[in-house]
Amino acid sequence: ALKAHLLAALQSDPPKPIAKKVCDAISELATLLLPENTWAELLPFLFRAASTPEAPNPQESALLIFARLADYIAESLLDHLMTIHNLLASALAHPTSPDVRIAALSAAVNLVQCLPTNADRDKMQDLLPAMMRALTDCLNSSQEASAQEALELLVELAGAEPRFLRRQIADVAGAMLQIAEAAQLEDGTRHLAVEFVITLAEARERAPGMMRRLPQFVGRLFQVLMQMLLDVEDDPAWHTAETEDEDAGEGNNYGVAQECLDRLAIAIGGNAVVPIASELLPQYLSAPEWQKHHAALITLAQIAEGCAKVMLKNLEQVVSMILNGFQHPHPRVRWAAINAIGQLSTDLGPDLQVQYHQKVLPALANAMDDFQNPRVQAHAASAILNFSENCTPEILTPYLDGIVSKLLVLLQNGKQMVQEGALTALASVADSSQVTACVEVNSYIQYHL
């Protein structure tokens, strides 16, 4: 009786929220009953509904259930794979319903992931253009919510089965970059397109070198990410923040770009990324807008880990770019320069410390004198910590008196953020220089305890 009620409920064309709940119930029940051959009428019902474009709502429901039953289909219905292929091909090209197309895309993506062999997946290969059209049709008809659903499914496919995309990778990656570059689209749509390309770049084990063979696409993606870093404003709340991790003024694109630059550099390495960065960074640093200077310095910090070996070969040029930022009139640019030095102290150490301590440490010490901008001061103290962690006592000792005295001054500054930065920097400096007792620091801390 329950099985009959559930199928009758779908046939009655209920409102979408109810239809989806019915689909969930059928799918859960089917995973238990189909392996026991105790729901014989279900699959014929689903095939009929999924093949009836004149009734798009039941067709969508049937396809959503097929998506949930992909494991069972891949295990028990391989003899009918081409029938299912043809059904999905037809549904992906539904003339009027984006919902049917997205449901078919969901079923196709799930099925490709569940198929047991590459030969079986190859039989589904020619569905890929139709799967991509399901996405572009949504975008062309301004159905961005549906487009985002499609993108999420394709990102899942790129992570799980990147080889399925290999033969048509140029077309697929090109389409995704067009979406990422389209400023008129919602941020969420563009972010998902970026995520797709980054996911492919990270698929080293399943599809090694796929994105490295498309250097023009890497360059376009890098440009998109640097452009997204410009989504930052000079918000007064940033200057008056109580903690260093407050991010007032940063737009939605900014954080996504930071994370993706880091992931891209780690995924494809410095030999691919540094030539592109070397072309774009000087353009940004010669521009009049402070946001572009800020973006260039943030980029250097974000790619350092993945590009360390190549950046070490050009260390003088890199350090020079960053130290020039210490003199910039805008405090957010100075903060970004300090941030870059802090990051490079970790990723390019100890080479950076050995070769450039005579330039970097005085620059950081001077930055700690910027009492008009406590966030710059606090970050300079944090960068001292990063720098000193990869320092030998021989490098650090000549600067010790000057650095300690400035950090003590910051400890007496009213802003907690600055005091915290100074105190942790003092601890690191003392550890790295192997100073076991510093009378000034000792007496100060004892007094305040």
C-alpha positions in Angstrom: 0.0 0.0 0.0 2.8 2.4 0.9 4.6 1.7 -2.4 1.4 2.4 -4.4 0.7 5.6 -2.4 4.1 7.0 -3.2 3.9 6.3 -6.9 0.4 7.7 -7.0 1.6 10.8 -5.2 4.2 11.5 -7.9 1.6 11.0 -10.6 -0.7 13.5 -9.0 1.9 16.3 -9.9 2.2 17.7 -6.4 3.9 21.1 -5.6 7.7 20.9 -6.0 8.6 20.9 -2.3 6.3 17.9 -1.7 7.4 16.2 -4.9 11.0 16.4 -3.7 10.1 14.8 -0.4 8.2 12.0 -2.2 11.3 11.5 -4.3 13.4 11.2 -1.2 11.0 8.7 0.3 10.9 6.6 -2.9 14.7 6.6 -3.2 15.3 5.5 0.4 12.7 2.7 0.1 14.0 1.7 -3.3 17.6 1.2 -2.0 16.2 -1.4 0.4 13.7 -3.1 -1.9 15.3 -3.1 -5.4 18.2 -5.4 -4.4 15.6 -7.8 -3.0 13.5 -7.7 -6.2 10.5 -6.6 -4.2 9.4 -3.4 -6.0 9.0 -4.7 -9.6 6.8 -1.9 -10.7 9.2 0.9 -9.7 11.7 0.8 -12.6 9.1 0.6 -15.4 7.3 3.5 -13.8 10.5 5.6 -13.6 11.5 4.8 -17.2 8.1 5.8 -18.5 8.0 9.0 -16.4 11.6 9.9 -17.3 10.8 9.5 -21.0 7.8 11.7 -21.1 8.8 15.3 -21.9 5.2 16.4 -22.1 4.9 16.0 -18.3 8.0 17.8 -17.1 7.3 17.7 -13.4 7.0 13.8 -13.2 9.9 13.6 -15.6 12.1 15.7 -13.3 11.0 13.6 -10.3 11.9 10.4 -12.1 15.3 11.7 -13.0 16.0 12.8 -9.5 15.2 9.3 -8.3 17.5 7.9 -10.9 20.2 10.2 -9.6 19.8 8.8 -6.1 19.8 5.2 -7.4 23.0 5.5 -9.5 24.8 2.9 -7.4 22.0 0.3 -8.0 21.9 1.2 -11.7 25.7 0.9 -12.1 25.6 -2.5 -10.3 22.5 -4.1 -11.6 21.4 -2.4 -14.9 24.6 -2.2 -16.9 22.9 -4.3 -19.6 20.5 -1.3 -20.0 23.2 1.4 -19.9 22.6 2.6 -23.5 18.9 2.8 -22.8 19.6 5.0 -19.8 22.2 7.0 -21.9 19.6 7.7 -24.5 17.0 8.7 -21.9 19.5 11.1 -20.3 20.5 12.6 -23.7 16.9 13.4 -24.4 16.2 14.9 -21.0 19.4 17.0 -21.1 18.0 18.6 -24.2 14.5 19.2 -22.9 13.0 22.1 -25.0 11.4 24.1 -22.2 12.3 22.9 -18.7 15.6 23.9 -17.0 14.5 21.8 -14.0 14.4 18.6 -16.1 17.8 19.4 -17.7 19.4 19.9 -14.2 17.8 16.7 -12.9 19.1 14.8 -15.9 22.6 16.4 -15.3 22.4 15.2 -11.7 21.6 11.7 -12.8 24.4 11.7 -15.4 27.0 13.0 -13.0 26.0 10.5 -10.3 26.0 7.6 -12.8 29.4 8.4 -14.3 30.9 8.4 -10.8 29.3 5.0 -10.0 30.1 3.1 -13.2 32.7 0.4 -12.5 35.1 0.7 -15.5 36.6 3.3 -17.8 35.0 1.5 -20.7 31.5 2.0 -19.2 32.3 5.7 -18.6 33.4 6.0 -22.2 29.9 5.0 -23.3 28.6 8.1 -21.5 31.3 10.4 -22.9 29.2 11.9 -25.7 26.8 13.2 -23.1 29.3 15.8 -22.0 28.4 18.5 -24.6 24.7 18.2 -23.6 25.7 18.3 -19.9 27.5 21.6 -20.6 24.6 22.9 -22.6 22.3 22.3 -19.7 24.5 24.8 -17.8 24.9 27.4 -20.6 21.1 27.3 -21.4 20.4 28.3 -17.8 22.8 31.2 -18.0 21.5 32.3 -21.4 18.0 32.4 -20.0 19.1 34.2 -16.8 18.3 31.2 -14.6 21.3 31.7 -12.3 20.0 29.6 -9.4 19.7 26.6 -11.8 23.1 27.4 -13.3 24.6 27.3 -9.8 23.1 23.9 -9.2 24.6 22.7 -12.5 28.0 24.1 -11.6 28.0 22.4 -8.2 27.3 19.1 -10.0 30.1 19.7 -12.5 32.5 20.6 -9.8 31.6 17.3 -8.1 32.3 15.5 -11.3 35.7 17.3 -11.8 36.8 16.2 -8.4 35.6 12.6 -8.6 36.2 11.7 -12.3 38.4 14.3 -14.0 39.4 11.8 -16.7 35.8 11.9 -18.0 36.5 15.5 -19.0 39.9 14.9 -20.5 38.9 14.5 -24.2 37.0 17.8 -24.2 38.9 19.6 -21.6 39.7 22.6 -23.8 36.0 23.3 -24.6 34.9 22.7 -21.0 37.7 24.8 -19.3 37.1 27.6 -21.9 33.4 27.7 -21.1 34.1 27.8 -17.4 36.6 30.6 -17.7 34.1 32.6 -19.8 31.7 32.3 -16.9 34.4 33.3 -14.4 35.2 36.4 -16.5 31.6 37.5 -16.9 31.3 40.4 -14.5 27.5 40.7 -15.1 26.9 37.3 -13.4 26.4 36.8 -9.7 29.5 36.3 -7.6 28.4 32.9 -6.5 28.1 31.7 -10.2 31.6 33.0 -11.0 33.1 31.5 -7.9 31.7 28.0 -8.8 33.2 28.3 -12.3 36.6 29.2 -10.7 36.2 26.3 -8.3 35.7 23.9 -11.2 38.9 24.9 -12.9 40.9 24.9 -9.6 39.4 21.4 -8.9 40.7 20.2 -12.3 44.1 21.7 -11.6 44.2 19.8 -8.3 43.3 16.5 -9.8 47.0 15.4 -10.1 46.5 11.8 -9.2 43.5 11.0 -11.2 44.3 13.1 -14.2 48.0 14.3 -14.0 49.0 17.4 -15.8 45.6 18.1 -17.3 45.7 21.9 -16.7 49.4 22.3 -17.2 48.8 21.4 -20.9 46.5 24.5 -21.1 48.8 27.4 -20.2 46.5 29.9 -21.8 43.7 28.9 -19.5 46.0 29.1 -16.4 46.9 32.7 -17.5 43.2 33.7 -17.9 42.3 32.1 -14.5 45.2 34.0 -12.8 44.0 37.3 -14.3 40.4 36.6 -13.0 41.7 35.9 -9.5 43.9 39.0 -9.4 40.9 41.1 -10.6 38.8 39.6 -7.8 41.4 40.8 -5.3 40.4 44.3 -6.2 37.1 43.8 -4.3 38.4 45.7 -1.3 37.5 49.1 0.1 39.1 51.4 2.6 36.6 50.8 5.3 37.1 52.9 8.5 36.2 49.8 10.6 39.3 48.1 9.3 41.5 50.7 10.9 39.7 50.6 14.2 39.5 46.8 14.4 40.2 45.2 17.8 41.6 42.0 16.4 43.9 41.3 13.4 41.5 38.9 11.7 38.7 41.4 11.3 38.2 41.9 7.5 36.1 45.1 7.1 36.2 46.3 3.5 36.8 42.9 1.9 34.1 41.9 -0.6 32.9 38.4 -1.5 35.4 38.0 -4.3 38.5 38.9 -2.2 38.6 35.8 0.1 37.7 33.4 -2.7 40.6 34.9 -4.8 43.1 34.5 -1.9 42.2 30.9 -1.3 42.2 30.0 -5.0 45.6 31.6 -5.8 47.1 29.6 -3.0 45.5 26.3 -4.3 46.4 27.1 -7.9 50.0 27.7 -7.1 50.3 24.5 -5.1 48.5 22.5 -7.7 50.4 23.4 -10.8 53.7 24.8 -9.4 56.0 27.7 -9.9 57.2 26.9 -13.4 53.6 27.4 -14.7 52.6 30.3 -12.3 55.7 32.5 -11.9 55.9 33.5 -15.7 52.3 34.6 -15.6 52.7 36.4 -12.3 55.9 38.1 -13.6 53.9 39.6 -16.4 50.9 40.7 -14.4 52.5 42.0 -11.1 54.5 44.8 -12.6 51.3 46.0 -14.4 49.4 46.1 -11.1 52.3 47.8 -9.2 52.6 50.6 -11.8 48.9 51.4 -11.8 47.6 54.5 -9.9 45.0 52.6 -7.8 46.1 51.5 -4.4 43.8 48.4 -4.7 46.1 47.1 -7.5 49.2 47.6 -5.4 47.4 45.8 -2.6 46.3 43.0 -4.9 49.9 42.4 -6.3 51.3 42.1 -2.8 48.5 39.8 -1.6 49.2 37.7 -4.7 52.9 37.3 -3.9 52.0 36.1 -0.4 49.4 33.6 -1.7 51.5 32.0 -4.4 54.7 31.8 -2.3 54.1 28.3 -0.9 53.4 26.7 -4.3 56.1 28.7 -6.1 58.9 28.6 -3.5 61.5 26.9 -5.6 61.1 29.2 -8.6 60.7 32.4 -6.5 64.0 31.6 -4.7 65.7 32.0 -8.0 64.3 35.5 -8.4 64.4 36.4 -4.7 66.0 39.9 -5.1 63.3 41.0 -7.5 60.5 39.6 -5.2 61.9 41.2 -2.0 62.4 44.5 -3.8 58.7 44.5 -5.0 57.6 43.9 -1.4 59.9 46.4 0.3 58.8 49.1 -2.1 55.3 48.5 -0.7 56.5 49.5 2.8 56.7 53.1 1.5 53.3 53.2 0.0 51.1 56.1 1.3 48.1 53.8 1.8 48.1 51.9 5.1 46.3 48.9 3.6 49.1 48.5 1.0 51.7 48.8 3.7 49.8 46.1 5.6 49.8 43.9 2.5 53.6 44.4 2.1 54.2 43.4 5.7 51.8 40.4 5.2 53.8 39.3 2.2 57.1 39.5 4.1 55.6 37.5 6.9 54.4 34.8 4.5 57.6 34.6 2.5 59.6 34.4 5.8 57.9 31.0 6.3 57.7 29.8 2.7 61.1 31.0 1.5 63.0 30.7 4.7 65.8 30.4 5.7 67.1 31.7 2.4 65.2 35.0 2.8 66.6 35.5 6.3 70.2 34.7 5.3 70.3 36.9 2.2 68.0 39.8 3.1 67.9 40.3 6.9 69.8 43.6 6.5 66.9 45.0 4.5 63.9 43.2 5.9 64.4 43.6 9.7 65.0 47.4 9.6 62.0 47.8 7.4 59.8 45.9 9.9 61.3 47.9 12.8 60.4 51.1 11.0 56.8 49.9 10.4 56.4 49.4 14.1 56.7 53.2 14.5 53.5 53.8 12.6 51.4 54.9 15.6 48.8 56.4 13.3 48.0 52.9 12.0 47.9 50.3 14.8 47.0 47.5 12.4 50.2 48.1 10.5 52.1 48.1 13.7 50.5 44.9 14.9 51.2 43.1 11.6 54.8 44.3 11.6 55.2 42.6 15.0 53.6 39.4 13.7 56.0 39.5 10.7 58.9 39.8 13.1 57.7 36.6 14.7 57.5 34.8 11.2 60.9 36.1 10.3 62.6 35.1 13.5 61.3 31.6 13.5 63.6 30.8 10.5 66.5 32.8 11.9 69.8 31.8 13.5 71.0 33.6 16.6 73.9 35.0 14.5 71.5 36.8 12.2 69.2 38.1 14.8 71.6 39.2 17.6 72.8 42.5 16.0 69.2 43.7 15.7 68.1 42.4 19.1 68.3 45.6 21.1 66.5 47.7 18.6 63.7 45.2 18.0 63.2 44.4 21.7 63.0 48.1 22.6 60.4 48.7 19.9 58.4 45.7 20.9 58.4 46.9 24.5 57.0 50.3 23.4 54.2 48.4 21.5 53.5 46.4 24.7 52.6 49.7 26.4 50.4 50.8 23.5 46.7 50.9 24.4 45.4 48.6 21.6 45.2 44.9 22.7 45.8 43.7 19.1 49.2 45.5 19.1 50.1 44.3 22.6 49.3 40.7 21.6 51.4 40.9 18.5 54.3 42.4 20.3 54.2 39.8 23.1 54.2 36.8 20.8 57.0 38.4 18.7 59.1 38.9 21.9 58.7 35.3 22.7 59.8 34.2 19.3 62.7 36.6 19.2 63.9 35.4 22.6 63.6 31.8 21.5 65.3 32.3 18.1 68.2 34.4 19.6 68.6 31.9 22.5 68.4 34.7 25.0 67.6 33.1 28.3 67.2 36.3 30.3 66.4 39.8 29.1 66.2 42.1 32.1 63.9 44.6 30.4 61.4 42.0 29.1 61.5 40.0 32.3 60.8 43.0 34.6 58.1 44.3 32.3 56.2 41.0 32.2 56.6 40.4 35.9 55.2 43.8 36.7 52.2 43.3 34.5 51.5 39.8 35.6 
